[in-house]
Structures are given as structure tokens and as C-alpha cells.
Amino acid sequence: MHEIMAVTGHQSLKEVERYTKEAQRRRLASTAMAKLVPARPKSERILSPLEKSRDNSEEKGE
């Protein structure tokens, strides 16, 4: 956690814990939805907000 604090500038472990829990929750939700929704071609899928932001970033070359 101290490494994350060094990179992000968080001042306390509590801040980092809150950030990492949120990031983990989003990752788990995305994984769960992928298991619940049958695989479809990208053109037919309804993307979650997280997937949309990733998609937009990839299109922009970020």
C-alpha cells in the first residue's frame, strides 16, 4: 500500500484502502457481468459504463 501512496499522493492508508476497495469492486462487478451475460460480438453487446470508458480510451489510443 505504501507504494500506491508514493505514486498517487494519498496521505493515509485509509485513503488508499478506500480507493483499492472501490477499484476491486468495479473489477469484480465487471467479471461477474461477463459470466452472467453470454458472449456476443462486440457490435451486439451492451457495454457497462466501465467498459464504455475502456472502449473510448482504446479508440483514442490511450
PDB file of N, CA, C and O in Angstrom, chain B, residues numbered from 101:
ATOM      1  N   MET B 101       0.811  -1.188   0.000  1.00  0.00           N
ATOM      2  CA  MET B 101       0.000   0.000   0.000  1.00  0.00           C
ATOM      3  C   MET B 101       0.861   1.262   0.000  1.00  0.00           C
ATOM      4  O   MET B 101       0.483   2.272  -0.593  1.00  0.00           O
ATOM      5  N   HIS B 102       2.001   1.207   0.654  1.00  0.00           N
ATOM      6  CA  HIS B 102       2.860   2.384   0.691  1.00  0.00           C
ATOM      7  C   HIS B 102       3.352   2.751  -0.709  1.00  0.00           C
ATOM      8  O   HIS B 102       3.572   3.924  -1.012  1.00  0.00           O
ATOM      9  N   GLU B 103       3.520   1.747  -1.548  1.00  0.00           N
ATOM     10  CA  GLU B 103       3.938   2.026  -2.933  1.00  0.00           C
ATOM     11  C   GLU B 103       2.848   2.807  -3.662  1.00  0.00           C
ATOM     12  O   GLU B 103       3.138   3.754  -4.393  1.00  0.00           O
ATOM     13  N   ILE B 104       1.595   2.406  -3.460  1.00  0.00           N
ATOM     14  CA  ILE B 104       0.478   3.125  -4.082  1.00  0.00           C
ATOM     15  C   ILE B 104       0.445   4.555  -3.568  1.00  0.00           C
ATOM     16  O   ILE B 104       0.235   5.489  -4.342  1.00  0.00           O
ATOM     17  N   MET B 105       0.650   4.732  -2.268  1.00  0.00           N
ATOM     18  CA  MET B 105       0.652   6.075  -1.680  1.00  0.00           C
ATOM     19  C   MET B 105       1.741   6.938  -2.317  1.00  0.00           C
ATOM     20  O   MET B 105       1.533   8.123  -2.577  1.00  0.00           O
ATOM     21  N   ALA B 106       2.896   6.336  -2.564  1.00  0.00           N
ATOM     22  CA  ALA B 106       4.003   7.084  -3.158  1.00  0.00           C
ATOM     23  C   ALA B 106       3.666   7.551  -4.570  1.00  0.00           C
ATOM     24  O   ALA B 106       4.048   8.649  -4.974  1.00  0.00           O
ATOM     25  N   VAL B 107       2.962   6.728  -5.305  1.00  0.00           N
ATOM     26  CA  VAL B 107       2.629   7.063  -6.695  1.00  0.00           C
ATOM     27  C   VAL B 107       1.452   8.032  -6.774  1.00  0.00           C
ATOM     28  O   VAL B 107       1.485   8.990  -7.546  1.00  0.00           O
ATOM     29  N   THR B 108       0.412   7.784  -5.976  1.00  0.00           N
ATOM     30  CA  THR B 108      -0.820   8.569  -6.100  1.00  0.00           C
ATOM     31  C   THR B 108      -0.863   9.817  -5.234  1.00  0.00           C
ATOM     32  O   THR B 108      -1.668  10.716  -5.479  1.00  0.00           O
ATOM     33  N   GLY B 109      -0.010   9.879  -4.228  1.00  0.00           N
ATOM     34  CA  GLY B 109       0.000  11.038  -3.357  1.00  0.00           C
ATOM     35  C   GLY B 109      -1.002  10.966  -2.221  1.00  0.00           C
ATOM     36  O   GLY B 109      -1.218  11.961  -1.530  1.00  0.00           O
ATOM     37  N   HIS B 110      -1.621   9.807  -2.009  1.00  0.00           N
ATOM     38  CA  HIS B 110      -2.531   9.667  -0.873  1.00  0.00           C
ATOM     39  C   HIS B 110      -1.743   9.885   0.417  1.00  0.00           C
ATOM     40  O   HIS B 110      -0.578   9.500   0.511  1.00  0.00           O
ATOM     41  N   GLN B 111      -2.382  10.501   1.405  1.00  0.00           N
ATOM     42  CA  GLN B 111      -1.710  10.849   2.652  1.00  0.00           C
ATOM     43  C   GLN B 111      -1.884   9.801   3.753  1.00  0.00           C
ATOM     44  O   GLN B 111      -1.105   9.775   4.707  1.00  0.00           O
ATOM     45  N   SER B 112      -2.894   8.940   3.632  1.00  0.00           N
ATOM     46  CA  SER B 112      -3.131   7.948   4.684  1.00  0.00           C
ATOM     47  C   SER B 112      -3.467   6.591   4.072  1.00  0.00           C
ATOM     48  O   SER B 112      -3.913   6.484   2.930  1.00  0.00           O
ATOM     49  N   LEU B 113      -3.235   5.567   4.876  1.00  0.00           N
ATOM     50  CA  LEU B 113      -3.589   4.217   4.425  1.00  0.00           C
ATOM     51  C   LEU B 113      -5.097   4.091   4.226  1.00  0.00           C
ATOM     52  O   LEU B 113      -5.546   3.339   3.361  1.00  0.00           O
ATOM     53  N   LYS B 114      -5.876   4.814   5.014  1.00  0.00           N
ATOM     54  CA  LYS B 114      -7.335   4.756   4.889  1.00  0.00           C
ATOM     55  C   LYS B 114      -7.784   5.219   3.505  1.00  0.00           C
ATOM     56  O   LYS B 114      -8.680   4.619   2.911  1.00  0.00           O
ATOM     57  N   GLU B 115      -7.168   6.280   2.989  1.00  0.00           N
ATOM     58  CA  GLU B 115      -7.496   6.761   1.648  1.00  0.00           C
ATOM     59  C   GLU B 115      -7.180   5.696   0.599  1.00  0.00           C
ATOM     60  O   GLU B 115      -7.974   5.454  -0.310  1.00  0.00           O
ATOM     61  N   VAL B 116      -6.027   5.070   0.732  1.00  0.00           N
ATOM     62  CA  VAL B 116      -5.621   4.045  -0.234  1.00  0.00           C
ATOM     63  C   VAL B 116      -6.546   2.846  -0.149  1.00  0.00           C
ATOM     64  O   VAL B 116      -6.921   2.281  -1.177  1.00  0.00           O
ATOM     65  N   GLU B 117      -6.918   2.450   1.055  1.00  0.00           N
ATOM     66  CA  GLU B 117      -7.828   1.314   1.220  1.00  0.00           C
ATOM     67  C   GLU B 117      -9.164   1.583   0.552  1.00  0.00           C
ATOM     68  O   GLU B 117      -9.719   0.705  -0.108  1.00  0.00           O
ATOM     69  N   ARG B 118      -9.684   2.798   0.720  1.00  0.00           N
ATOM     70  CA  ARG B 118     -10.963   3.156   0.094  1.00  0.00           C
ATOM     71  C   ARG B 118     -10.838   3.068  -1.432  1.00  0.00           C
ATOM     72  O   ARG B 118     -11.716   2.524  -2.103  1.00  0.00           O
ATOM     73  N   TYR B 119      -9.748   3.603  -1.968  1.00  0.00           N
ATOM     74  CA  TYR B 119      -9.516   3.584  -3.414  1.00  0.00           C
ATOM     75  C   TYR B 119      -9.388   2.148  -3.930  1.00  0.00           C
ATOM     76  O   TYR B 119     -10.009   1.793  -4.932  1.00  0.00           O
ATOM     77  N   THR B 120      -8.593   1.330  -3.257  1.00  0.00           N
ATOM     78  CA  THR B 120      -8.375  -0.033  -3.746  1.00  0.00           C
ATOM     79  C   THR B 120      -9.629  -0.896  -3.613  1.00  0.00           C
ATOM     80  O   THR B 120      -9.878  -1.760  -4.454  1.00  0.00           O
ATOM     81  N   LYS B 121     -10.421  -0.668  -2.557  1.00  0.00           N
ATOM     82  CA  LYS B 121     -11.681  -1.418  -2.418  1.00  0.00           C
ATOM     83  C   LYS B 121     -12.639  -1.069  -3.552  1.00  0.00           C
ATOM     84  O   LYS B 121     -13.294  -1.952  -4.106  1.00  0.00           O
ATOM     85  N   GLU B 122     -12.723   0.202  -3.896  1.00  0.00           N
ATOM     86  CA  GLU B 122     -13.601   0.632  -4.993  1.00  0.00           C
ATOM     87  C   GLU B 122     -13.130   0.035  -6.317  1.00  0.00           C
ATOM     88  O   GLU B 122     -13.936  -0.453  -7.109  1.00  0.00           O
ATOM     89  N   ALA B 123     -11.829   0.076  -6.547  1.00  0.00           N
ATOM     90  CA  ALA B 123     -11.286  -0.484  -7.789  1.00  0.00           C
ATOM     91  C   ALA B 123     -11.553  -1.987  -7.857  1.00  0.00           C
ATOM     92  O   ALA B 123     -11.908  -2.510  -8.913  1.00  0.00           O
ATOM     93  N   GLN B 124     -11.383  -2.673  -6.742  1.00  0.00           N
ATOM     94  CA  GLN B 124     -11.633  -4.118  -6.712  1.00  0.00           C
ATOM     95  C   GLN B 124     -13.121  -4.409  -6.938  1.00  0.00           C
ATOM     96  O   GLN B 124     -13.472  -5.353  -7.646  1.00  0.00           O
ATOM     97  N   ARG B 125     -13.994  -3.590  -6.330  1.00  0.00           N
ATOM     98  CA  ARG B 125     -15.437  -3.793  -6.501  1.00  0.00           C
ATOM     99  C   ARG B 125     -15.822  -3.666  -7.968  1.00  0.00           C
ATOM    100  O   ARG B 125     -16.607  -4.465  -8.479  1.00  0.00           O
ATOM    101  N   ARG B 126     -15.269  -2.658  -8.649  1.00  0.00           N
ATOM    102  CA  ARG B 126     -15.584  -2.474 -10.071  1.00  0.00           C
ATOM    103  C   ARG B 126     -15.078  -3.647 -10.910  1.00  0.00           C
ATOM    104  O   ARG B 126     -15.768  -4.121 -11.812  1.00  0.00           O
ATOM    105  N   ARG B 127     -13.869  -4.105 -10.601  1.00  0.00           N
ATOM    106  CA  ARG B 127     -13.308  -5.248 -11.330  1.00  0.00           C
ATOM    107  C   ARG B 127     -14.161  -6.494 -11.135  1.00  0.00           C
ATOM    108  O   ARG B 127     -14.450  -7.209 -12.094  1.00  0.00           O
ATOM    109  N   LEU B 128     -14.566  -6.756  -9.888  1.00  0.00           N
ATOM    110  CA  LEU B 128     -15.389  -7.927  -9.593  1.00  0.00           C
ATOM    111  C   LEU B 128     -16.753  -7.826 -10.268  1.00  0.00           C
ATOM    112  O   LEU B 128     -17.271  -8.823 -10.772  1.00  0.00           O
ATOM    113  N   ALA B 129     -17.336  -6.634 -10.282  1.00  0.00           N
ATOM    114  CA  ALA B 129     -18.633  -6.449 -10.936  1.00  0.00           C
ATOM    115  C   ALA B 129     -18.519  -6.709 -12.433  1.00  0.00           C
ATOM    116  O   ALA B 129     -19.393  -7.340 -13.027  1.00  0.00           O
ATOM    117  N   SER B 130     -17.457  -6.229 -13.032  1.00  0.00           N
ATOM    118  CA  SER B 130     -17.253  -6.440 -14.462  1.00  0.00           C
ATOM    119  C   SER B 130     -17.071  -7.924 -14.771  1.00  0.00           C
ATOM    120  O   SER B 130     -17.626  -8.437 -15.743  1.00  0.00           O
ATOM    121  N   THR B 131     -16.295  -8.603 -13.943  1.00  0.00           N
ATOM    122  CA  THR B 131     -16.074 -10.045 -14.126  1.00  0.00           C
ATOM    123  C   THR B 131     -17.377 -10.819 -13.955  1.00  0.00           C
ATOM    124  O   THR B 131     -17.664 -11.743 -14.717  1.00  0.00           O
ATOM    125  N   ALA B 132     -18.164 -10.435 -12.946  1.00  0.00           N
ATOM    126  CA  ALA B 132     -19.435 -11.119 -12.696  1.00  0.00           C
ATOM    127  C   ALA B 132     -20.385 -10.937 -13.876  1.00  0.00           C
ATOM    128  O   ALA B 132     -21.034 -11.892 -14.305  1.00  0.00           O
ATOM    129  N   MET B 133     -20.467  -9.729 -14.398  1.00  0.00           N
ATOM    130  CA  MET B 133     -21.355  -9.477 -15.534  1.00  0.00           C
ATOM    131  C   MET B 133     -20.907 -10.266 -16.759  1.00  0.00           C
ATOM    132  O   MET B 133     -21.741 -10.766 -17.515  1.00  0.00           O
ATOM    133  N   ALA B 134     -19.612 -10.380 -16.958  1.00  0.00           N
ATOM    134  CA  ALA B 134     -19.110 -11.154 -18.097  1.00  0.00           C
ATOM    135  C   ALA B 134     -19.537 -12.612 -17.998  1.00  0.00           C
ATOM    136  O   ALA B 134     -19.770 -13.266 -19.015  1.00  0.00           O
ATOM    137  N   LYS B 135     -19.638 -13.119 -16.780  1.00  0.00           N
ATOM    138  CA  LYS B 135     -20.073 -14.504 -16.582  1.00  0.00           C
ATOM    139  C   LYS B 135     -21.583 -14.651 -16.751  1.00  0.00           C
ATOM    140  O   LYS B 135     -22.067 -15.688 -17.205  1.00  0.00           O
ATOM    141  N   LEU B 136     -22.325 -13.602 -16.382  1.00  0.00           N
ATOM    142  CA  LEU B 136     -23.782 -13.669 -16.466  1.00  0.00           C
ATOM    143  C   LEU B 136     -24.317 -13.463 -17.880  1.00  0.00           C
ATOM    144  O   LEU B 136     -25.307 -14.080 -18.274  1.00  0.00           O
ATOM    145  N   VAL B 137     -23.663 -12.603 -18.632  1.00  0.00           N
ATOM    146  CA  VAL B 137     -24.128 -12.256 -19.972  1.00  0.00           C
ATOM    147  C   VAL B 137     -23.395 -13.127 -20.977  1.00  0.00           C
ATOM    148  O   VAL B 137     -22.164 -13.144 -20.995  1.00  0.00           O
ATOM    149  N   PRO B 138     -24.130 -13.851 -21.814  1.00  0.00           N
ATOM    150  CA  PRO B 138     -23.463 -14.695 -22.802  1.00  0.00           C
ATOM    151  C   PRO B 138     -22.582 -13.857 -23.735  1.00  0.00           C
ATOM    152  O   PRO B 138     -22.884 -12.704 -24.044  1.00  0.00           O
ATOM    153  N   ALA B 139     -21.515 -14.463 -24.157  1.00  0.00           N
ATOM    154  CA  ALA B 139     -20.593 -13.758 -25.059  1.00  0.00           C
ATOM    155  C   ALA B 139     -21.296 -13.435 -26.365  1.00  0.00           C
ATOM    156  O   ALA B 139     -21.965 -14.286 -26.952  1.00  0.00           O
ATOM    157  N   ARG B 140     -21.138 -12.211 -26.809  1.00  0.00           N
ATOM    158  CA  ARG B 140     -21.719 -11.755 -28.071  1.00  0.00           C
ATOM    159  C   ARG B 140     -20.669 -10.968 -28.826  1.00  0.00           C
ATOM    160  O   ARG B 140     -19.703 -10.477 -28.241  1.00  0.00           O
ATOM    161  N   PRO B 141     -20.861 -10.852 -30.112  1.00  0.00           N
ATOM    162  CA  PRO B 141     -19.954  -9.975 -30.861  1.00  0.00           C
ATOM    163  C   PRO B 141     -20.021  -8.567 -30.283  1.00  0.00           C
ATOM    164  O   PRO B 141     -21.078  -8.139 -29.820  1.00  0.00           O
ATOM    165  N   LYS B 142     -18.915  -7.851 -30.306  1.00  0.00           N
ATOM    166  CA  LYS B 142     -18.850  -6.520 -29.721  1.00  0.00           C
ATOM    167  C   LYS B 142     -19.944  -5.601 -30.258  1.00  0.00           C
ATOM    168  O   LYS B 142     -20.475  -4.769 -29.522  1.00  0.00           O
ATOM    169  N   SER B 143     -20.277  -5.747 -31.526  1.00  0.00           N
ATOM    170  CA  SER B 143     -21.288  -4.877 -32.137  1.00  0.00           C
ATOM    171  C   SER B 143     -22.678  -5.104 -31.558  1.00  0.00           C
ATOM    172  O   SER B 143     -23.542  -4.235 -31.679  1.00  0.00           O
ATOM    173  N   GLU B 144     -22.909  -6.256 -30.932  1.00  0.00           N
ATOM    174  CA  GLU B 144     -24.224  -6.574 -30.378  1.00  0.00           C
ATOM    175  C   GLU B 144     -24.297  -6.409 -28.866  1.00  0.00           C
ATOM    176  O   GLU B 144     -25.378  -6.506 -28.286  1.00  0.00           O
ATOM    177  N   ARG B 145     -23.175  -6.165 -28.231  1.00  0.00           N
ATOM    178  CA  ARG B 145     -23.140  -6.095 -26.775  1.00  0.00           C
ATOM    179  C   ARG B 145     -23.569  -4.738 -26.267  1.00  0.00           C
ATOM    180  O   ARG B 145     -23.372  -3.712 -26.918  1.00  0.00           O
ATOM    181  N   ILE B 146     -24.164  -4.758 -25.080  1.00  0.00           N
ATOM    182  CA  ILE B 146     -24.466  -3.531 -24.352  1.00  0.00           C
ATOM    183  C   ILE B 146     -23.357  -3.396 -23.321  1.00  0.00           C
ATOM    184  O   ILE B 146     -23.212  -4.239 -22.436  1.00  0.00           O
ATOM    185  N   LEU B 147     -22.578  -2.330 -23.442  1.00  0.00           N
ATOM    186  CA  LEU B 147     -21.422  -2.160 -22.578  1.00  0.00           C
ATOM    187  C   LEU B 147     -21.790  -1.470 -21.273  1.00  0.00           C
ATOM    188  O   LEU B 147     -22.634  -0.574 -21.247  1.00  0.00           O
ATOM    189  N   SER B 148     -21.144  -1.900 -20.188  1.00  0.00           N
ATOM    190  CA  SER B 148     -21.291  -1.212 -18.909  1.00  0.00           C
ATOM    191  C   SER B 148     -20.552   0.121 -18.998  1.00  0.00           C
ATOM    192  O   SER B 148     -19.732   0.308 -19.897  1.00  0.00           O
ATOM    193  N   PRO B 149     -20.829   1.050 -18.080  1.00  0.00           N
ATOM    194  CA  PRO B 149     -20.098   2.325 -18.100  1.00  0.00           C
ATOM    195  C   PRO B 149     -18.584   2.131 -18.031  1.00  0.00           C
ATOM    196  O   PRO B 149     -17.838   2.865 -18.680  1.00  0.00           O
ATOM    197  N   LEU B 150     -18.123   1.154 -17.254  1.00  0.00           N
ATOM    198  CA  LEU B 150     -16.688   0.891 -17.151  1.00  0.00           C
ATOM    199  C   LEU B 150     -16.133   0.405 -18.487  1.00  0.00           C
ATOM    200  O   LEU B 150     -15.063   0.836 -18.917  1.00  0.00           O
ATOM    201  N   GLU B 151     -16.863  -0.489 -19.134  1.00  0.00           N
ATOM    202  CA  GLU B 151     -16.421  -0.987 -20.442  1.00  0.00           C
ATOM    203  C   GLU B 151     -16.437   0.129 -21.481  1.00  0.00           C
ATOM    204  O   GLU B 151     -15.555   0.190 -22.338  1.00  0.00           O
ATOM    205  N   LYS B 152     -17.432   1.011 -21.412  1.00  0.00           N
ATOM    206  CA  LYS B 152     -17.502   2.133 -22.354  1.00  0.00           C
ATOM    207  C   LYS B 152     -16.294   3.037 -22.217  1.00  0.00           C
ATOM    208  O   LYS B 152     -15.715   3.467 -23.216  1.00  0.00           O
ATOM    209  N   SER B 153     -15.908   3.329 -20.974  1.00  0.00           N
ATOM    210  CA  SER B 153     -14.753   4.214 -20.773  1.00  0.00           C
ATOM    211  C   SER B 153     -13.483   3.539 -21.274  1.00  0.00           C
ATOM    212  O   SER B 153     -12.620   4.199 -21.854  1.00  0.00           O
ATOM    213  N   ARG B 154     -13.358   2.227 -21.058  1.00  0.00           N
ATOM    214  CA  ARG B 154     -12.188   1.496 -21.591  1.00  0.00           C
ATOM    215  C   ARG B 154     -12.193   1.507 -23.105  1.00  0.00           C
ATOM    216  O   ARG B 154     -11.156   1.701 -23.739  1.00  0.00           O
ATOM    217  N   ASP B 155     -13.371   1.296 -23.683  1.00  0.00           N
ATOM    218  CA  ASP B 155     -13.512   1.279 -25.137  1.00  0.00           C
ATOM    219  C   ASP B 155     -13.091   2.622 -25.733  1.00  0.00           C
ATOM    220  O   ASP B 155     -12.342   2.670 -26.710  1.00  0.00           O
ATOM    221  N   ASN B 156     -13.573   3.698 -25.144  1.00  0.00           N
ATOM    222  CA  ASN B 156     -13.239   5.038 -25.632  1.00  0.00           C
ATOM    223  C   ASN B 156     -11.748   5.308 -25.506  1.00  0.00           C
ATOM    224  O   ASN B 156     -11.158   5.924 -26.393  1.00  0.00           O
ATOM    225  N   SER B 157     -11.134   4.860 -24.428  1.00  0.00           N
ATOM    226  CA  SER B 157      -9.706   5.059 -24.229  1.00  0.00           C
ATOM    227  C   SER B 157      -8.904   4.306 -25.281  1.00  0.00           C
ATOM    228  O   SER B 157      -7.915   4.822 -25.802  1.00  0.00           O
ATOM    229  N   GLU B 158      -9.331   3.083 -25.595  1.00  0.00           N
ATOM    230  CA  GLU B 158      -8.619   2.286 -26.607  1.00  0.00           C
ATOM    231  C   GLU B 158      -8.744   2.913 -27.988  1.00  0.00           C
ATOM    232  O   GLU B 158      -7.793   2.902 -28.769  1.00  0.00           O
ATOM    233  N   GLU B 159      -9.928   3.462 -28.291  1.00  0.00           N
ATOM    234  CA  GLU B 159     -10.121   4.094 -29.599  1.00  0.00           C
ATOM    235  C   GLU B 159      -9.258   5.329 -29.762  1.00  0.00           C
ATOM    236  O   GLU B 159      -8.787   5.630 -30.859  1.00  0.00           O
ATOM    237  N   LYS B 160      -9.049   6.053 -28.652  1.00  0.00           N
ATOM    238  CA  LYS B 160      -8.240   7.265 -28.690  1.00  0.00           C
ATOM    239  C   LYS B 160      -6.755   6.950 -28.617  1.00  0.00           C
ATOM    240  O   LYS B 160      -5.923   7.843 -28.776  1.00  0.00           O
ATOM    241  N   GLY B 161      -6.413   5.688 -28.376  1.00  0.00           N
ATOM    242  CA  GLY B 161      -5.020   5.274 -28.299  1.00  0.00           C
ATOM    243  C   GLY B 161      -4.371   5.587 -26.965  1.00  0.00           C
ATOM    244  O   GLY B 161      -3.152   5.736 -26.877  1.00  0.00           O
ATOM    245  N   GLU B 162      -5.185   5.687 -25.930  1.00  0.00           N
ATOM    246  CA  GLU B 162      -4.645   5.994 -24.598  1.00  0.00           C
ATOM    247  C   GLU B 162      -4.178   4.743 -23.909  1.00  0.00           C
ATOM    248  O   GLU B 162      -3.694   4.806 -22.779  1.00  0.00           O
TER     249      GLU B 162
END
